[in-house]
Amino acid sequence: MFLTDEHAKANKESGYEGRKYRPSNGMEGEIFYDCFCANCTKDVNQDCKILGGSYCFSLKDDNYPEELQYDSEGQPTCTSFVSKKDS
């Protein structure tokens, strides 16, 4: 969880749940990476195809990773995230 409560609430109220998520700028992307990718068992060698796909494809592209989306609280998430702490 990294968006402010107000921002997440606005996303939730706007019906963002399940919509594809893409960071709006490099800083937001770095924060997302630090919260998820850097702590995920699936990105051992920084070779995650989900992360790579977010760089290569636009949101409208069929190949954009479905795993990157807004959760039920309006926060961006990766549905394939598996915490290193839990493994």
VOMAR-691398 format. One record per residue (C-alpha): residue in one letter; x, y, z. Coordinates in steps of 0.5 Angstrom, whole numbers, padded with zeros to 4 digits, always signed. Layout:
AXYZ;...
END
This chain:
M+0000+0000+0000;F+0003+0006-0002;L-0002+0011-0004;T-0005+0016+0001;D-0011+0014+0004;E-0015+0020+0000;H-0012+0018-0007;A-0014+0011-0006;K-0021+0013-0003;A-0022+0017-0010;N-0020+0011-0014;K-0024+0006-0010;E-0030+0011-0011;S-0029+0012-0018;G-0029+0004-0019;Y-0022+0003-0021;E-0022-0004-0017;G-0019-0009-0022;R-0017-0004-0027;K-0010-0005-0030;Y-0005+0000-0026;R+0001+0003-0029;P+0005+0008-0025;S+0004+0015-0028;N+0011+0017-0027;G+0018+0014-0026;M+0018+0016-0018;E+0011+0012-0017;G+0014+0006-0021;E+0020+0006-0016;I+0016+0006-0010;F+0012+0001-0013;Y+0018-0003-0015;D+0020-0002-0007;C+0014-0004-0005;F+0013-0010-0009;C+0018-0013-0014;A+0024-0012-0009;N+0020-0016-0004;C+0017-0021-0009;T+0020-0029-0009;K+0018-0028-0017;D+0024-0023-0018;V+0030-0026-0016;N+0034-0023-0021;Q+0030-0017-0023;D+0028-0022-0029;C+0020-0021-0027;K+0016-0021-0034;I+0011-0018-0031;L+0015-0012-0029;G+0018-0012-0036;G+0011-0012-0039;S+0009-0006-0036;Y+0015-0002-0039;C+0014-0005-0046;F+0007-0005-0047;S+0001+0001-0046;L-0005-0001-0042;K-0009-0002-0048;D-0004-0007-0051;D-0007-0014-0050;N+0000-0016-0047;Y+0000-0011-0042;P+0001-0015-0035;E-0006-0017-0032;E-0003-0018-0025;L-0002-0010-0025;Q-0009-0007-0022;Y-0012-0004-0017;D-0015-0007-0011;S-0021-0007-0008;E-0019-0001-0003;G-0016+0003-0009;Q-0009+0001-0008;P-0005-0001-0014;T-0002-0008-0013;C+0001-0014-0017;T-0004-0020-0016;S+0002-0025-0017;F+0006-0022-0011;V+0009-0027-0006;S+0013-0024-0001;K+0020-0026+0001;K+0018-0026+0008;D+0012-0031+0007;S+0017-0036+0004;
END
